[in-house]
Amino acid sequence: MAKKVAAVLANDFEDVEFTGPADAYKEAGHTVVVIGTEKGATITGKHGTKVTADASIDDVKPEDFDALLIAGGYSPDNLRDDDRFVAFTKAFMDADKGVFAICHGPQLLITAEALKDRNVTGYKSIAVDLKNAGAKYHDEEVVVCHNLVTSRTPDDIPAFNRESLKALA
């Protein structure tokens, strides 16, 4: 059954950490909805990829989606400063819906205070932050903990996509 994936995105996202998973989800028949601060706004990745926001955070509800994608780069740090994105993210974790976060993506989960006692991975520079948030950090290409799938870097995208797609199945 096709699922609907919310992708929260802000400027300076790590391009392939959005495009790689989003393309894999679409190829598998799922719908990916890009959510930004403003519908129709252009969101630009660190390496120049331009994505148009399909919806504004003000116009969406977590219950309209089956899963959440949080790409890395500076996007998660930009999003965690906005209470609307933090609450949106927390709602997915509270509802046990699929949450797929790569690289710096878990920063948004840290701010949502949603990682206590969870097994996770992420980019090396946020390992201490993850531990301080109560998570159990593992330096592995992909870590699956119930509804949560996390990976470290663009090199881990094949494993990240594989496990995310399993969670969507």
trRosetta pair geometry for C-beta under 8 A, 3 or more apart (Angstrom, degrees):
i j d omega theta_ij theta_ji phi_ij phi_ji
2 29 4.8 -107 -98 137 99 97
2 30 5.5 168 -161 -101 76 47
2 31 6.6 66 161 -14 115 86
3 25 8.0 -81 72 -165 98 108
3 30 4.8 -16 60 -126 75 111
3 31 7.5 -141 102 34 40 73
3 66 3.9 -93 -163 62 106 153
3 67 6.1 46 146 4 134 109
3 98 7.9 39 162 30 156 140
3 168 4.9 -136 29 -159 146 99
4 30 7.1 -176 -81 -172 23 86
4 31 4.8 -14 -115 67 70 108
4 33 6.6 16 -178 -7 94 115
4 64 7.0 -71 108 142 145 70
4 65 5.0 -118 107 -128 98 63
4 66 5.3 118 50 6 64 93
4 67 7.8 167 89 31 44 72
5 22 7.9 -163 94 -117 134 68
5 25 5.5 -43 13 -177 152 159
5 30 5.7 50 -10 150 111 128
5 31 6.8 176 25 88 72 53
5 32 4.9 -23 73 -107 106 67
5 33 7.0 172 85 22 50 72
5 65 6.6 79 -133 -164 16 112
5 66 6.7 -51 -73 63 56 87
5 67 4.7 -25 -113 75 82 97
5 68 7.1 166 -164 -89 72 15
5 69 5.5 45 166 -18 117 108
5 98 7.9 -53 -112 89 93 122
5 100 8.0 -14 -150 26 125 126
5 168 7.4 -41 -67 -104 115 131
6 33 5.6 -32 -110 69 55 99
6 35 5.5 2 -168 -9 96 131
6 60 6.8 132 -120 161 128 150
6 62 7.5 -87 -1 -121 157 57
6 64 7.9 91 -64 85 117 90
6 65 4.2 -39 -27 -110 104 168
6 67 7.2 -167 26 95 71 46
6 68 5.1 -20 68 -110 99 69
6 69 7.0 -172 91 24 47 73
6 88 7.6 -120 137 165 154 120
6 92 7.9 -139 51 -75 126 135
7 18 6.6 97 -177 -147 135 97
7 22 6.2 -2 -75 -90 159 112
7 32 5.5 25 -18 -176 124 100
7 33 6.7 172 21 79 79 43
7 34 5.1 -34 74 -103 107 58
7 35 6.6 160 75 17 48 78
7 68 7.7 148 -89 -165 33 52
7 69 4.3 -18 -106 67 80 112
7 70 8.0 175 -150 -75 58 31
7 71 7.1 33 -167 -17 103 103
8 35 5.1 -36 -100 73 60 104
8 36 7.8 135 -158 -84 55 41
8 57 7.5 47 -126 -92 101 108
8 68 6.9 7 -7 -166 103 101
8 69 7.5 -180 21 80 63 59
8 70 6.0 -5 54 -103 102 76
8 75 7.8 153 118 156 77 115
8 79 5.7 87 145 -133 121 155
8 85 5.6 119 -163 -145 143 110
8 88 6.9 138 -81 99 136 135
8 89 7.0 -65 1 -70 158 99
8 108 7.3 132 84 -137 141 168
9 13 5.5 -43 -149 -47 91 150
9 18 6.4 52 -106 -115 125 142
9 34 5.5 -29 21 -159 132 96
9 35 6.9 133 20 65 77 51
9 36 5.7 -46 75 -81 81 87
9 43 5.0 101 127 139 113 165
9 51 6.3 -30 132 86 162 140
9 53 7.2 -161 67 -95 107 87
9 71 6.5 25 -104 33 90 118
9 75 5.7 -45 -151 -152 53 141
9 79 8.0 -103 -153 -66 3 129
10 13 6.7 134 64 -51 50 94
10 36 6.8 131 -91 -135 53 87
10 37 7.4 53 -107 -24 92 102
10 43 6.5 -135 -154 -144 17 120
10 74 7.6 -88 94 109 105 75
10 75 4.4 153 52 -143 79 74
10 76 8.0 179 32 -45 112 19
10 78 3.9 -140 111 92 153 131
10 79 5.1 -168 -15 -55 128 84
11 43 5.8 -141 -74 -157 56 72
11 44 5.4 16 -133 54 88 76
11 45 8.0 -156 -159 -80 48 20
11 74 7.4 -19 105 86 67 109
11 75 7.0 174 70 -94 26 77
11 78 6.6 104 53 -55 73 175
12 44 7.4 26 -50 94 45 76
12 45 7.0 78 -140 -161 15 34
12 46 5.2 56 -156 -75 61 78
12 73 5.3 -170 140 150 67 117
12 74 3.7 -10 117 53 127 115
12 75 6.0 -174 82 -52 67 65
12 78 6.9 123 51 -26 109 136
13 17 6.9 -133 165 70 92 102
13 18 5.3 46 136 -33 138 130
13 43 7.0 36 3 149 119 115
13 45 5.0 -63 70 -114 78 79
13 46 6.9 -128 80 -16 30 84
13 71 4.7 53 -169 99 119 126
13 72 7.1 117 -163 83 70 34
13 73 4.3 135 -166 49 28 138
13 74 7.3 -111 -75 53 31 59
13 75 3.7 19 -86 -37 81 137
14 17 4.0 46 87 15 108 122
14 18 7.2 154 80 -11 58 83
14 45 6.9 32 166 -160 8 107
14 46 5.9 -7 -103 15 46 127
14 71 6.0 -152 52 162 79 101
14 72 4.4 4 14 83 129 86
14 73 3.4 -179 -34 -50 67 96
14 75 7.6 -111 2 8 63 111
14 102 7.9 -107 64 105 131 107
14 103 5.8 23 16 52 154 167
14 104 7.6 130 -17 25 121 102
14 154 6.7 -137 157 -63 129 104
15 18 6.5 -77 -166 37 28 98
15 19 5.9 -2 162 1 72 118
15 45 3.7 100 -80 151 80 157
15 46 6.3 -117 -25 47 88 77
15 47 4.5 -72 -13 45 139 107
15 48 7.4 -3 -81 51 141 52
15 49 4.1 126 -132 3 109 131
15 73 7.7 82 -19 -59 47 143
16 19 5.6 -60 -124 52 38 99
16 20 4.9 44 174 -29 75 112
16 154 5.0 57 84 -133 127 119
16 157 6.5 -76 144 -66 104 155
17 20 6.5 -22 -106 32 20 112
17 21 7.2 11 177 1 45 110
17 71 4.2 133 112 -156 96 91
17 72 4.6 -21 119 30 172 88
17 73 6.6 -175 44 -20 131 93
17 102 4.9 -157 -156 91 113 129
17 103 5.6 -60 -111 4 158 131
17 105 7.5 -154 159 -44 133 115
17 154 6.1 -102 -61 -89 86 78
17 157 7.0 -138 -106 -90 57 109
18 21 6.9 -78 -160 46 23 95
18 22 5.7 12 161 -14 65 123
18 45 6.9 -141 28 -91 129 125
18 49 7.4 -176 64 101 120 146
18 51 6.9 -77 133 -46 148 157
18 69 7.5 112 -130 136 66 125
18 71 3.9 -36 -67 -74 80 159
19 22 5.7 -61 -133 45 26 110
19 23 5.8 28 167 -21 66 110
19 49 6.3 -116 -44 -149 129 161
20 23 6.3 -62 -150 35 18 106
20 24 6.5 14 155 -15 59 110
20 154 7.5 140 -14 -147 152 82
20 157 4.3 -26 141 -165 158 141
20 160 7.9 70 112 76 123 120
20 161 6.5 -107 146 -60 95 123
21 24 5.5 -60 -147 38 34 112
21 25 6.2 32 158 -21 70 105
21 69 5.8 171 114 -141 139 135
21 71 7.4 -162 35 -86 125 92
21 100 6.6 166 -158 131 153 140
21 102 7.3 -178 -33 -12 138 140
21 157 6.9 -129 -50 -151 78 94
21 160 6.5 -67 -81 121 112 112
21 161 5.6 -163 -107 -93 67 84
21 164 6.1 19 -143 58 113 166
22 25 5.9 -53 -147 35 30 109
22 26 6.4 27 155 -16 64 108
22 32 4.7 116 -146 -176 90 175
22 69 7.0 161 -73 109 79 170
23 26 5.8 -57 -147 39 30 110
23 27 6.2 33 155 -22 66 107
24 27 5.7 -53 -145 36 29 112
24 28 6.5 23 155 -14 62 109
24 161 4.2 -34 137 -150 178 125
24 164 7.5 96 98 76 130 121
24 165 6.4 -95 147 -61 113 120
25 28 5.8 -64 -153 41 30 108
25 30 4.3 -64 172 67 89 124
25 32 5.4 105 87 -60 131 111
25 69 7.6 -108 -28 -58 152 142
25 164 7.3 -64 -75 127 100 122
25 165 7.2 -161 -96 -91 62 83
25 168 6.9 134 -129 -50 94 171
26 29 7.7 91 -179 -39 32 8
26 30 6.5 -92 -82 67 32 69
26 31 7.6 54 -106 -112 74 27
26 32 5.9 -68 -59 1 94 112
28 165 5.6 174 -70 -134 166 114
28 168 7.1 103 110 92 144 138
30 168 6.0 -43 -74 -180 146 149
32 69 7.2 -12 -139 16 108 143
33 54 4.8 -114 -158 75 73 143
33 55 5.9 14 169 8 114 120
33 60 7.5 154 125 -110 138 143
33 65 7.2 -123 41 -96 124 118
34 43 7.2 -151 170 27 130 137
34 51 5.6 -162 -132 154 163 119
34 52 6.9 126 71 91 142 45
34 53 5.3 -127 116 -126 101 45
34 54 4.8 116 49 2 74 93
34 55 7.4 159 85 28 50 71
35 53 6.6 49 -155 -155 16 98
35 54 7.1 -49 -69 58 50 84
35 55 5.2 -27 -108 75 76 94
35 56 7.4 59 -158 167 75 9
35 57 5.6 93 167 -80 108 66
35 60 5.7 -70 -115 16 131 155
35 88 7.7 -143 123 165 154 163
36 39 7.6 159 59 -77 92 29
36 41 5.3 -119 103 63 145 116
36 43 5.4 -158 -94 -59 140 128
36 53 3.3 -91 22 -97 117 138
36 55 7.8 149 29 80 62 46
36 56 6.8 -50 79 -113 62 50
36 57 7.1 -99 111 -30 20 88
37 41 6.7 -4 64 28 78 159
37 53 7.6 -104 40 -92 45 168
37 56 6.5 -2 149 -143 27 84
37 57 6.2 -23 -111 8 40 111
37 82 7.2 -129 -96 -120 105 164
38 41 4.1 83 77 -31 98 126
38 53 6.3 120 83 62 49 151
38 56 5.3 -1 -126 -101 26 106
39 53 5.7 -133 -125 109 31 105
39 54 7.1 -34 -137 132 84 24
39 55 5.4 -19 -97 -138 99 26
39 56 4.5 -73 -31 -32 82 87
39 59 6.5 5 -50 21 125 145
40 52 6.4 -19 -148 -172 35 105
40 53 6.3 -38 20 66 19 87
41 52 7.3 157 78 -151 33 60
41 53 4.8 21 50 16 80 123
42 50 5.4 -16 -167 -165 109 106
42 51 7.3 137 -158 70 57 37
42 52 6.0 -37 -98 -96 60 66
42 53 7.9 -128 -71 -4 15 82
43 50 7.3 142 72 -157 44 53
43 51 4.9 -29 64 68 97 91
43 52 7.4 161 15 -101 82 15
43 53 6.0 90 -23 -52 114 89
44 48 6.8 -28 -168 -138 99 30
44 49 7.2 151 -157 78 52 47
44 50 5.5 -20 -101 -100 74 72
44 51 7.9 177 -81 23 28 71
45 48 6.4 -29 70 47 87 22
45 49 3.8 22 21 49 131 94
45 50 7.6 -124 8 -62 83 31
45 51 7.3 70 -36 -6 96 105
45 73 6.8 -143 -154 -75 79 172
46 73 5.1 -155 -28 -139 122 128
46 74 7.1 118 -75 10 108 98
53 56 6.9 67 141 -77 134 50
55 59 5.2 -130 -170 78 99 112
55 60 5.1 87 134 -50 142 115
56 59 4.7 81 59 7 86 104
56 60 7.5 -178 83 -7 45 91
57 60 6.4 -70 -143 38 32 102
57 82 7.4 113 52 136 171 135
57 84 4.6 107 136 130 134 128
57 85 5.9 -73 -122 -71 150 75
57 88 6.3 -107 -153 -39 103 150
58 84 7.0 -42 -72 -151 63 154
60 64 6.0 -117 -162 49 80 137
60 65 7.6 29 178 -27 118 116
60 88 7.4 49 94 -129 106 131
61 64 5.0 102 65 -11 79 102
62 65 6.2 -77 -163 43 44 100
62 68 7.8 -30 -133 -63 94 120
62 88 5.9 167 -65 -156 99 65
62 91 3.8 -163 -12 111 165 131
62 92 5.6 -145 -149 -61 124 71
62 95 6.7 160 136 8 129 145
62 97 7.2 -178 173 20 105 153
63 95 7.7 -179 -89 -107 70 165
65 68 6.8 87 120 -68 140 71
65 92 7.7 -35 89 -98 115 110
65 97 7.2 93 105 170 83 154
66 97 6.3 -173 175 -158 37 112
66 98 6.5 24 137 28 76 110
66 168 7.1 91 117 -133 128 82
67 92 7.5 76 -153 -152 34 128
67 97 5.8 -163 -95 157 45 97
67 98 3.3 -22 -114 76 107 111
67 99 6.9 -166 -162 -69 75 31
67 100 6.5 36 167 -6 118 104
67 164 7.7 122 168 -167 153 93
67 167 7.0 112 -109 117 140 113
67 168 6.1 -70 -18 -92 153 92
68 88 7.8 149 -117 139 138 92
68 89 6.5 149 165 -122 162 65
68 92 4.4 -54 -9 -99 135 171
68 97 6.8 86 -8 107 94 113
68 98 6.9 177 25 100 61 65
68 99 4.9 -4 61 -116 104 71
68 100 6.9 -178 91 28 54 69
69 100 5.0 -18 -109 71 66 107
69 101 7.9 161 -163 -79 40 46
69 164 7.7 45 -100 -149 98 145
70 75 7.9 -175 -172 107 72 113
70 76 5.8 64 174 -93 111 111
70 79 7.9 -134 -140 61 104 156
70 89 7.1 41 -72 -118 133 121
70 99 7.2 10 -1 -176 110 88
70 100 7.0 173 25 90 68 53
70 101 4.2 -2 63 -110 113 84
70 102 7.3 175 90 23 68 60
70 105 3.6 129 112 -159 99 107
70 106 7.6 134 96 -56 137 32
70 108 5.4 -138 -144 38 148 137
70 109 7.5 -168 36 -33 166 94
71 75 5.9 37 83 56 91 148
71 76 7.7 -158 84 -43 47 94
71 102 6.3 -16 -134 55 44 103
71 103 7.5 12 175 41 52 117
71 105 6.1 -169 111 -81 7 111
72 75 7.1 132 144 43 17 101
72 76 6.5 -37 -128 -5 43 119
72 101 8.0 97 -66 177 79 69
72 102 5.2 -90 -27 104 105 75
72 103 2.6 -15 -76 75 162 124
72 104 4.2 110 -150 31 89 75
72 105 5.1 -80 -73 -32 68 80
72 123 6.5 111 -144 -37 143 124
73 76 7.6 134 67 5 57 81
73 103 7.0 50 -25 103 45 144
73 104 6.4 -125 44 41 19 124
74 77 5.3 -59 -165 44 62 113
74 78 5.9 65 138 -25 84 103
74 104 7.3 9 -87 83 25 159
75 78 5.7 -60 -148 37 31 110
75 79 6.1 25 158 -18 68 110
75 104 7.7 140 53 86 70 114
76 79 5.5 -56 -142 40 33 110
76 80 6.1 37 159 -29 67 105
76 101 7.7 70 -96 -152 143 108
76 104 4.9 -168 41 123 126 90
76 105 5.1 173 -66 -120 143 32
76 106 7.5 45 -177 48 164 27
76 107 4.2 124 127 58 122 108
76 108 4.5 -112 -155 -32 98 97
77 80 6.0 -47 -141 27 29 112
77 81 7.5 35 155 -23 54 100
77 104 6.6 -37 -32 158 94 134
77 107 5.6 -22 -74 125 65 159
78 81 6.4 -60 -171 23 34 112
78 82 7.8 15 143 -9 63 108
79 82 5.8 -68 -163 36 46 107
79 85 4.2 -108 -178 130 96 162
79 86 7.7 156 142 -54 81 65
79 108 5.5 -9 93 -99 118 120
80 85 7.1 -99 -80 93 29 117
80 86 6.2 75 -144 -79 55 101
80 107 5.6 -95 -37 134 146 95
80 108 5.1 -148 -74 -105 94 59
80 110 7.5 0 -127 67 146 88
80 111 3.9 145 -156 -9 111 158
82 85 4.6 63 84 12 104 107
82 86 6.9 176 89 -12 52 88
83 86 5.3 -56 -144 39 38 115
83 87 6.1 37 159 -19 71 105
84 87 6.1 -55 -147 37 27 107
84 88 6.3 30 152 -22 62 109
85 88 5.4 -50 -143 36 33 116
85 89 6.2 35 156 -19 65 106
85 108 6.7 -77 139 -144 108 121
86 89 5.9 -57 -150 37 27 110
86 90 6.3 28 153 -20 64 109
86 108 6.9 -153 -103 -166 61 79
86 111 5.2 -89 -118 120 116 111
86 112 5.1 -179 -168 -83 75 78
87 90 5.7 -53 -143 37 31 113
87 91 6.4 40 155 -28 63 103
87 112 7.7 169 -77 -121 20 98
88 91 5.9 -54 -157 26 27 115
88 92 7.4 27 149 -18 59 100
89 92 6.0 -54 -162 28 37 110
89 93 6.9 27 149 -11 67 105
89 99 7.5 81 -162 -132 79 129
89 108 5.1 -163 -98 147 169 111
89 109 6.4 -131 159 -85 129 57
89 112 4.7 -122 97 -63 110 151
89 114 7.1 -141 131 5 94 151
90 93 5.7 -59 -154 40 38 109
90 94 6.0 37 152 -20 71 109
90 112 3.9 -168 -70 -165 88 113
90 113 7.3 19 -110 53 119 73
90 114 5.5 -168 -120 -60 68 125
91 94 5.6 -54 -140 39 30 112
91 95 6.1 19 161 -10 65 113
92 95 6.1 -65 -143 45 25 102
92 97 4.5 -86 -156 63 76 111
92 98 7.6 -55 -178 74 115 36
92 99 5.1 123 125 -76 126 106
92 147 7.9 -163 153 137 85 135
93 96 7.6 30 -179 -74 32 34
93 97 7.9 -78 -57 45 20 74
93 99 6.0 -6 -76 -31 76 154
93 109 6.9 115 -63 -135 142 97
93 112 6.6 135 15 125 139 135
93 114 3.8 74 88 -164 173 137
93 147 7.4 168 -127 83 51 127
93 148 7.4 23 -116 -73 92 111
94 114 7.5 -96 -45 -120 70 114
96 146 6.8 -76 -145 154 95 122
96 147 4.9 169 -172 -36 59 146
97 147 6.1 105 91 -170 18 142
98 147 5.4 -135 -94 -171 36 87
98 149 7.2 0 -164 4 90 107
98 164 7.3 104 177 -152 128 72
98 167 4.5 128 -119 141 123 124
98 168 6.3 -28 -36 -74 175 67
99 109 7.2 109 153 -89 144 123
99 147 5.9 65 13 128 84 96
99 148 5.1 -16 68 -109 102 71
99 149 7.2 176 89 29 51 66
100 105 7.9 -28 124 150 51 161
100 149 4.7 -8 -112 67 75 107
100 150 7.9 176 -157 -79 43 41
100 160 7.0 108 -170 179 107 96
100 164 4.4 37 -111 -113 143 119
100 167 7.3 177 -69 57 105 146
101 105 3.3 -171 -167 120 82 121
101 106 4.8 119 129 -64 140 62
101 108 7.1 -153 -121 49 131 103
101 109 6.1 -90 -42 -20 169 126
101 122 7.3 -21 123 -99 106 101
101 148 7.4 -21 19 -162 104 92
101 149 7.5 154 27 85 58 57
101 150 5.2 -14 73 -108 86 84
102 105 5.0 69 44 -1 39 134
102 122 7.9 154 -173 -126 26 65
102 150 6.9 163 -89 -159 43 54
102 151 4.5 -8 -121 61 90 96
102 152 7.6 -29 -163 43 73 13
102 153 7.9 -178 174 -50 98 4
102 156 7.0 -176 -144 83 110 112
102 157 7.3 37 -141 -93 158 69
102 160 5.5 20 -90 -135 123 157
103 122 6.6 53 158 -164 14 70
103 123 4.6 35 -166 -49 62 109
103 151 7.2 -6 -37 96 57 77
103 152 6.5 58 -93 160 52 30
103 153 5.9 81 -96 -102 93 39
103 154 7.5 16 -66 -42 128 60
104 107 5.2 -4 171 -10 80 120
104 122 6.9 84 -100 -177 25 110
104 123 5.3 -18 -61 13 65 133
104 125 8.0 -14 -91 69 96 105
104 126 6.1 130 -122 -26 67 144
105 108 6.4 -45 -179 21 54 107
105 109 7.5 43 134 -7 72 105
105 122 7.1 -144 54 -126 71 103
105 150 7.3 -165 77 -131 114 86
106 109 4.8 -53 -156 40 61 116
106 110 6.2 72 143 -30 78 92
106 115 7.0 62 -169 -85 108 143
106 120 5.9 104 -115 175 148 140
106 122 4.3 -88 23 -85 132 139
106 126 6.4 161 73 121 108 143
106 130 6.0 16 128 -95 144 109
106 135 7.8 -20 -176 -33 138 171
106 150 5.9 27 -64 -129 118 132
107 110 5.4 -45 -151 26 36 117
107 111 6.7 32 153 -14 65 102
107 122 7.9 137 -37 -166 67 149
107 126 6.1 -104 -70 -128 89 150
107 129 7.1 7 -107 123 76 150
108 111 5.9 -53 -152 38 34 108
108 112 6.3 30 149 -15 64 110
109 112 5.4 -56 -142 43 34 111
109 114 4.9 -93 -163 65 81 106
109 115 5.2 90 137 -54 109 107
109 120 7.9 -173 92 -116 150 155
109 133 7.7 105 114 150 82 159
109 148 7.9 76 -125 -133 156 130
110 113 7.6 24 170 -74 34 38
110 115 6.2 -23 -91 7 54 136
110 126 7.7 -130 -35 -176 146 119
110 129 5.7 -17 -114 152 160 106
110 130 6.8 -105 -82 -95 114 52
110 133 4.4 -115 -131 -80 84 151
113 116 7.3 12 175 -25 72 104
113 133 7.2 -155 -123 -158 49 99
114 118 7.7 21 134 -16 64 148
115 118 4.8 -99 -159 39 60 122
115 120 6.1 -33 -149 -19 117 149
115 130 6.5 -101 154 -154 157 74
115 133 4.6 45 66 123 124 121
115 134 6.0 148 100 70 78 84
115 135 4.0 -38 156 -64 115 109
116 133 7.1 -116 -67 146 59 70
116 134 3.6 -8 -116 112 67 145
116 135 7.2 -98 -93 -64 17 55
117 134 6.2 -29 -25 151 54 104
117 135 7.6 -60 29 -112 11 39
117 136 7.1 17 -158 -19 34 102
118 134 7.8 72 20 108 76 85
118 135 5.1 -35 67 -124 82 88
118 136 6.9 -154 94 25 33 81
118 145 4.9 127 -167 117 83 155
118 146 7.8 -88 -129 28 97 107
118 148 6.0 21 -168 47 134 158
119 135 7.4 130 -112 -174 12 86
119 136 4.9 -33 -100 74 61 108
119 138 6.1 18 -172 -9 93 124
119 143 5.3 -134 135 173 94 124
119 144 7.9 18 89 82 115 30
119 145 4.1 164 53 -80 85 126
120 130 5.7 -136 86 -163 126 133
120 135 4.6 -26 26 -177 121 138
120 136 7.1 130 21 67 69 54
120 137 6.3 -36 77 -105 79 55
120 138 7.2 163 82 25 29 83
120 143 5.6 155 -144 85 20 139
120 145 6.6 -66 -63 6 63 139
120 148 6.8 -48 -93 136 93 134
120 150 4.6 37 -155 29 79 160
121 137 6.7 96 -106 -160 49 68
121 138 5.2 -67 -71 74 96 74
121 139 6.6 123 -130 -110 112 24
121 140 5.5 -130 -67 53 148 69
121 141 7.8 102 90 98 166 6
121 142 7.2 -146 39 -137 135 16
121 143 4.5 136 -8 -1 99 121
121 150 4.9 169 52 112 66 108
121 151 6.3 7 85 -130 116 20
121 152 5.3 -59 146 -61 115 86
122 126 4.9 -52 116 77 130 117
122 127 6.8 -177 67 -76 91 55
122 130 5.7 160 26 -57 129 139
122 137 7.6 -72 27 -131 89 101
122 150 5.9 -50 -64 177 73 126
122 151 8.0 77 -100 92 38 26
122 152 6.3 103 157 -111 11 58
123 126 5.4 68 67 16 83 101
123 127 7.9 -117 100 -39 44 75
123 152 5.8 120 -88 -167 41 67
123 153 6.4 94 -105 -75 80 76
124 127 5.7 -23 -161 -22 42 116
124 139 7.6 35 -99 -119 83 108
124 152 7.1 44 -39 -160 68 115
126 129 4.5 -53 -164 43 73 121
126 130 5.8 81 135 -29 86 95
127 130 5.7 -54 -151 33 30 112
127 131 6.5 28 152 -16 64 105
127 137 5.1 98 -157 -168 83 158
127 139 7.5 -6 -109 -77 135 92
128 131 5.6 -53 -148 38 34 111
128 132 6.1 34 153 -19 67 108
129 132 5.7 -56 -145 40 30 112
129 133 6.4 30 153 -20 63 107
130 133 5.7 -58 -151 35 30 111
130 135 4.4 -59 171 61 86 131
130 137 4.9 109 96 -81 126 110
131 134 7.9 96 177 -32 32 9
131 135 6.4 -91 -86 66 30 75
131 136 7.9 52 -111 -114 71 24
131 137 5.3 -60 -63 -11 88 122
138 143 5.1 129 59 -88 123 137
139 152 7.4 45 -151 -81 60 143
140 143 5.6 107 67 -62 114 90
140 152 7.8 171 82 -28 31 118
141 151 6.2 -4 166 -139 54 96
141 152 6.6 -89 -127 17 38 107
141 155 7.5 -94 -128 110 103 88
141 156 4.2 179 -164 -125 80 103
141 159 4.5 78 129 42 117 160
141 160 7.7 -118 154 -42 82 76
142 149 6.6 -11 -169 -170 103 90
142 150 7.2 157 -153 83 55 43
142 151 4.9 -25 -97 -88 71 93
142 156 6.0 159 -56 -180 78 114
142 159 4.0 -149 -20 135 127 113
142 160 5.5 -174 -100 -77 114 53
142 162 7.5 -136 -12 61 173 98
142 163 5.1 162 164 0 144 146
143 149 7.5 163 82 -152 48 44
143 150 5.2 -12 57 60 94 93
143 151 7.7 171 16 -78 69 45
144 148 7.2 157 -156 87 45 56
144 149 5.3 -10 -105 -103 76 76
144 163 5.3 -143 -70 -168 118 133
144 167 7.5 -170 -137 -64 117 114
145 148 4.7 -12 66 63 88 105
145 150 7.8 0 14 8 103 105
147 167 7.0 105 -152 -156 51 127
149 160 6.7 127 146 -152 113 68
149 163 4.8 166 -138 117 130 114
149 164 5.1 -163 82 -79 159 70
149 167 5.8 -129 -33 -20 129 147
151 156 3.8 -178 -176 118 120 133
151 157 7.1 148 116 -78 162 35
151 159 6.4 145 -109 85 127 99
151 160 3.8 -71 -21 -79 149 114
152 155 7.7 -18 82 58 98 93
152 156 5.2 107 44 -14 77 148
153 156 5.5 106 56 3 59 100
154 157 5.7 -10 -167 -29 51 114
156 159 5.3 -58 -172 48 74 109
156 160 5.4 82 128 -31 88 106
157 160 5.2 -57 -136 41 33 117
157 161 5.9 35 164 -21 69 104
158 161 6.0 -54 -146 36 26 109
158 162 6.4 30 154 -23 62 107
159 162 5.5 -52 -147 34 32 116
159 163 6.4 20 159 -10 66 108
160 163 6.4 -65 -149 42 25 101
160 164 6.0 24 156 -18 64 113
161 164 5.7 -58 -140 40 28 111
161 165 6.0 27 162 -19 65 109
162 165 6.2 -62 -152 37 21 108
162 166 6.7 24 150 -20 60 106
163 166 5.4 -47 -148 32 36 115
163 167 6.5 38 152 -20 65 102
164 167 5.6 -55 -153 35 33 112
164 168 6.4 28 150 -16 66 107
165 168 5.5 -54 -145 39 35 111
165 169 6.5 52 151 -40 64 97
166 169 5.6 -43 -154 11 33 120
